[in-house]
Amino acid sequence: MTSNHAPSPAGTGTSGDAAAQLRLELLQTTLPVVPGLDVAVSCRPATESAAAGDAWYDAAVFPDGRVAMVVGAVAGAGFRTVAAMGQLRAVAMERLLFHGDPRLAAKALDEYGRRAPAAFGASACLAIVDLEKQVVNYSTCGHPAPLIISESDPAGQALPATGGGPLGTGVLPELGTAALSTDEVLLLFSNGVLGAPVGAKSRHATWVETAVRTMSEVAGEGRLHSVAQRLCHRLLERLTLTDGDGAVLLAAQPRHPIQPLELTLAARRDLLGGVRDAVQRWARSLHLGVRDEYAIECAVGEAAANVVDHAYSSEVGMVSIRADLDRCGSVHLSVTDEGSWVAPGSLSDSRGVGLALIQDVTDKLAIKHHDKGTTVLMSRRLGRDSDVVTGPVGICGAGGRTRAGEFSFRFSENPPTVALSGRIDNDCDTELEAALQRYSTAGLQSITVDLSEVTQLVATAVSVLHRFAQRSPRSTFVVRRGRPAAEILVPSGLPRLEIIDGRA
């Protein structure tokens, strides 16, 4: 999730603006997507007026599937504080992944705190979640220990601190261990959070009660976002932070691993929409960000469309599709046919664009020929969006996304604009071309084609847009940064393309 307002561009604002922009960059960390574990974060950056300091976090996956998590806080304000945040985060995660032991990572942080004045007195909580053993190992350095909460436990479990002092003091922590089952959420939080809830009881006790009560509320809500996502976002809504302090809520919840998607069906064009819908449902079950969700849909959809158009000459053959997530957070996709291969030199324009789109949205693409046909193998490392809030907290939850709808368009005269929205799939390319042709030949020298609300864009539609750009050399195109149309059209080299910021 991006911030609610964009920071001032570099060179146009004050040093405080630049520090705020750097802080946002540090906080907009992509979280790992791991089978069997939902990881989520909600955070609010500190303002430049905050004297108490700012919070930071990170999370990453080990090659064996364990997940490292860290939350910390740094005192002070300005560039020195923001720089210390970045340095501590880098040291913490590198040492966690290298040693696999929160105590040794804490020792490295303490040594850094002694060398770097801006990091002295900072705090941190480091944790490693081991899904196979169903345990979490953690160490605290002058920082509150995590909570473990569940819908079935009305009291919650406030884990004990492990004895470490603030960074740079030389007081090193022990190793804490706790069991973590599938109905529980591990919650790491910045120490500024403890000052937010107020009441007759101690702040820590009030905070635990608030977290447990919120967990019971969000556990039964919708499935668009995970329980961990909803919990972090709802808690951030309830915090009333003082003096502009920052806050971080980083959660992990074990879950039953998502099973691979396997489809075998006739390679017919009228079935492609059903393929995309099935792939979309599977991708959404992983609670991905918009970019990754669209990348999976696009890669499988384009490969399947190529099978329909090029694998079989006259008879209708079969196509098999598989999608799976490995333990390190990469999705592996395959589309297999039993037809004949068309050499690249004889590919149609739309198919060439289709393969190019697959390359743009995947990390690896391989085409394997075998006696029974062809298999297209694709993979992509996935990441979950951070929920970074700089304005009022909304109610939509993390990673607010737009559900794909039917393709539609509307025309406005001042300035002449064709606004496209929804899913532009293989069945819509003719309608798209007709709409653009209609308005561009209606006595208008140029028009703006607004694709900011487009939720799906297939290869044939990209070809239509490129042809229109050649026929109407003064027309321009608008896409929204981070949305599907931008992810596809920027690499395609569409001329006169304007990228706008903000959420759809």
N, C-alpha and C positions, 0 to 999 in steps of 0.2 A: 504494500500500500504506500502510495507516495504522500508527501506532505500536503496540507490543505492550501498552502500558498507557496509560490516559488520565491526563493531568496533573490536578493538583488544580483544582477549579473556582475561578474568580476570587473573591477575598474570603475563601476558606476556608483558604488555605495561606500559606506564607512568601513573601518577595520572590523567593527562589530558585525556588519553584514557579511564580510568575508569569513569571519570566524564561525558565524552561524551556518554559512553554506558548507564550510568544511565539516562542521559537526554533523550536518545532515548526511553528507557523503559517508561519514564513518558509521552512522546509525542505519543507513539503508543497506544492511547486509543481507545477502541471500541465504536463507536457511536450508539445511539439507533435507532432502526427501528420502526417507528410509522405510523399507518394508517393516511393518510391525511397530512403528513409532511415529506419532504425530508431534512435530516440533513447531512451536509458534511463539511469536513475540509481539508485544505492544509496548511502545515507548513514546515518551514526550521529551524532546530535548530541553535542556535548561535555557533560560534567556540570558542575555549578557549581563543583566542586573543581578543574577543569582550569585551570592557570595559563598553559598555553601558548597557549590561545585556541581559536577555533572556526572551522569551515569553512562556506562557503555556495556556491551555484550558481544558475544560471538558464539557460534555453534558450528561443528564440523563432524564429519563421519570418518572413522578409521577404516582401513581396508578390510578388516574383519567384521564390520557392521556395528561396532560400538560407536556411541555418539558422545563427543566432548562438548561441554557447555560451560560458559563462564559469564558472570556478571560482576561488574566492579564500579567503583565511584572514585572520582578525583576531586580534591578540594581546589577552590580558586575559580577564576574566570579568564576569558580571553584566549589568545592564541596558545600560550604556554599550557593552559589546561587542556585545550583540544588536542594539541600535539602529544601531551602525555597520555591522553585517552588512546590515541592511535598506537603509540609505542607499547603501552601496556597490553593492549589487545593483541598485537602481533606477537609479543613475547609469550603471553599466556597460551595462546592457541598453538604456537609452534612447539613449545615445551610439552604441552598436553599430548599432542600427537606424537612427539618424539619419544617421550618416556612412558606414556600410558599410565601415569601415576600423578594424581593431583598434588601430592606432597612435594614431589620433585619440581613440578611446574610452579608451585607456590614458592619454593626456595629460589628459583630463578627470578621470579617477580620481586622477591624481597631484596635480592642482590641488585636488581635494576633500580629499586626504590632508593637504595643507598647511594647510587651513582648519579641519579637524575633528581635534582631538587624539586622539580614540579611533580614528580611521582611519589616523593616522600610523604608518608601518612595516608596514601591511598588505600582502598580496601578492595577485596575480591573474594568471590566464592567460585570455586572450580569444581566441576563434577564430571563423571564419566558414567553413562548409562550402558549397562551390559544386558542386552535383551535375552541372550541365551541363559545367563545365570539369574535373570530377573532381580538384579541388584543395582544400586547406584553407590558409587564411591565418591566421596567429596572431601574437600578441605576448605576452611574459611580463614581469611586473613583480615582481622578487624572488621568482619562483615557478617551480617545475619546469615544463619544457616537456612537451607531450603525448607519448604513445607511439602508434605505429601498429603493430599486431600482426595476424597472420593465421595460420591453421592451416598454411599452406604455408611460412611463414618461421620456422624454428626460432630465429632470433636476435632477431627483432623490430627495430623501428626507434625508437630514442630520439631524438626531434627535438632540435636544439640550442636552447638558450636564446637570446633575442634581445637581451640586453644591458640590459634595463630594471632599475632598482633598485626597492626597496620604495616604496610610495606615499608621497608627500610629500617625497621626497629630490630631486626634480628630474632624476633620471637616467632619461631616456625611452627606450623600446625601439625597435628596428627592426622590420621586418615579415619574418616567416618564412613560407615557402611549401613545401608538400609535396604530392605526388600521393596520391590516395586512391581505390583501386579497390574493386570490389564484394565482394572476398573479404577486405577489411581492416576493422579496427575502429580508430577514433580514440578514444583514452582520455585524458580530462583527469582530474586527481586532485589532491586537496589535499596540501599539503606535509607534513602530519602522517603521511600514508601511508608516507613514506620511512623513518620511524622504526619501522614495525611489523615488517617482515621482518628477521630477523637472521641473520648467517652470517659466514663468513670473508671474503667479498668485501665491496666497498663496498655500502652500503645501497641505492644507486640500482641497481647491477648486480643485486643480489639481487631487488629489486622487479621489474625488467624480466624476469628469469627466471621469477619467480612468475607474472607476468601472461601470459607466453607459454605456460607450461605449463598454466595454467588455460584459456586460449583453446583449446588443443588438446583439452582434456577436454570442454568444453561445446559445441564446434562440432557434434558429431554427436548431441546429445541431442534430446529431444522438441521438438515444434513449438508447444506451448501458449504458450511465451514465446520472444521473439527471442533470437538469439545475444548481442546486446548486453545484454539483460536478464539472461540467465543468467551472463554473464561478470561483470557488476558485482556481482551477488548472491553468486556463489561467491567472488570476491575478498574481499568484505567478511567472509564467513565465516572466511577464512583470516587476517585481520589481527588481531593481538593489540595493541590500542592501549594506550598507557601513560598514566597520570595523567589518565584521563578525557577525553583529547583527542577531538575530532570527526574524522570522515573523510567524504570525498565522492568517489565514482567516477562520472563522467559520460561516457557512451560514445555513439558514433554509428557506424552501419555502413550504407554504401550497399547497396541491394538492388534487384532487378528490380521495377519498379512493379507493384502488384496491378492486374490487368485489371478493367474494370467488370463488374458482374453484370448479366446480361440474361436474363430469363425470359419466355416467352409460353406460356400454358396455359389450359385451360378453367376458367371461373369456377365451380368446384364446391367445396362445403364440405369434402368429403373430401380435397381437395388442399391445403387451407390449412396443414396440418401440414408437408407437404413444402416449401411456400413458406418457412415460418419456419425450417425446418432449413437450406435453401439460403442464406437470408439470414444465419443464424447462422454458417455455415461461412465465408462471405465476410467477415463482420465480424471473426471470430476470426483470419483471415489477416492482419489489420491490427494484431494484438496490442494491442487496446484495453483500457481499464479496463472494469469491470463496468457502470458507468452508461452509457457510450457504446455498448457492445455491446448492452445491453438496449434503449436508445433506438432504435437502428436496427431491431432485431427488432420492437419494439412499433409503430413508425410504419408500417413496410411491412405488418405483419400486420393492423393495424386498417384501413388503407386497402384492403387486399385483401379483408378480411371485408366491408367496406361494399359493394364491387363484387358479391360473391357474394349479399348480402342485398337489394341495392337497385338495381343497375344494369339488370338484365334482368327482364322481367315473367314470361314463361313459358319461353322458349327458353333454352338454356345458351349464353352468349356467351364471349368470350375476355377475358383480362386480361394486360396486359404490364407487367413490372416492370423497373426499371433502378436500379442503385446505382453511384455513382462518387465518387472522392475527388479534389478539386482540389489544386493545388500549394500552397495556403495552409492545408490541413488541414481543410477543410469537406467533409462528405459531402453529396451531392445525390441525392435519391431521387425517383422518379416511379412512379406507378401509374396506368395508362391502361386505360379500358374503351371499348366501342363501343355502350353502352346509353344509356338516357335518364336525366336528372338528376331526383332527388327534391328538391323545394324544402325548405329548412330547417324551415319551419313544419309539414311533414308527417313529419319524421323520427321514428323510434321512439326510446324512451329509450336503448336500447343503442347506436344509431348516434350519437345526440347525445353520449353519453359517449365513444364511439370517437373522434370529431373532437376532443373536449376533451383526450383522452389524447394524440393526435397533437400538439396545440398545446403541451401540457406538456413533451413530450420533444424538440421541435424548436425551432429559432430562427425559422424562417420556414415558413409554410404558405400555399399558394395553390391555389385550385381553378379550373381553366381549362375552360370549356365550348367545344366546337367542333362542327363539323358531324357528325363521326364518333363523338362521345361526350364523355367527360370525362377530364381528367388532373389528378391530385392531385400537386402539386410540394411537396417538403419538403427542408429543409436543416438541418444542425446543425454547429457548430464542434466538432471532436473534440479530446480531450486524453488523454495517457497518464499513468496514476497514477505517483507517485513511490514508491520503496521506502525508506521512512524507518523505521529500526529503533532502538528504545530498549531492548529486552530482548535475550535470546539470539536469534541469527539462526537462522531456521527453514530447512528444506530445500526448501520448496515453490517458492521463487523469487518474483520480484516480482509484486505484484498478485494474490495467491492467490485464485483464483476457484472457484466451485462449478459443476460441470457440471449442466446442467438434467436433471432426472430426471422420472419419471412422477409424476402427481398422487397424493398419498396424505394420509391424515389419521389421527390417533390421539387418543383421549380419556383424560384423567387426572382423578381425582376431587378432589384436594386441592392447590390449589383447582380447581374445575371448569374445565377448559381443553380446547379443541379446537385441536390443533397441526396446521397445514396445511403441506405441503411439496411441492416440485417445480413442474411447469408446470401452471398453471390456464389452459388454453386454451379455445377455443370449444366443444370437446366435453365440457368438465368442468363447465359452469355448472349443469346440472341435478343432477349428483352433489353439487356443493358446496352448493347450496340444500337438498337433501334431508338432508345431514349436519348442517347448522346447525339445520334445523327439528327433526330427531330429538332432538338434545341439548337444545335450548332448551325443548322441550315435555316433557322427562322429569322434571318436578317441580322443575326448577332455576330460581330466580328470576333468575340471571344467570350468564353464562359468560365466559371470556376466550378470544378467538379469536387465536391466535398465528400470525402470518404471517411470522415472521422467517426461515423456511427456504424461502419461496416464491421461485422463480426466474423466473416469468413470470406476468403477471396481465393478462388481456384485459378489454375494456370490459364485456362481459356479466357477468363475474365482479364487477367493481366495482359494477354495478347490483344484483347479488345481495347484496353486503355492505351497501349502503345500505338496501335493503329490510329486511334482517335487523336493522340498527341501529334502524329505526323500530319493528319488532315487538318488539324486546327492548331497551327503553330503559335497562336497567341493565347490559347487557353491554359489555365493553370489547374493544379491538383492540390488538395489539402488532405493531410492525414494527421492523426493524433499520435504523439510519441508514445511508444509502448503498446499500441493497439495492433490488431492483426494486419490491417492494411499497411501500416508503416513497416512492420516486420517483413512484409513481402515486397513492397514497392521500392523501398530505399535500395536494397541490394539489386533490384531489377534494373536500376538506372533510368527510371521514368523521368523524362525532362520536366522542368518547371514545377518541381514538387516542393510544397511548403509544409514544414513540420510544425505543428502547434503543440504547446504543453497543456497540462491539466488533465483531469479525469473526465471520462465520458459520463 
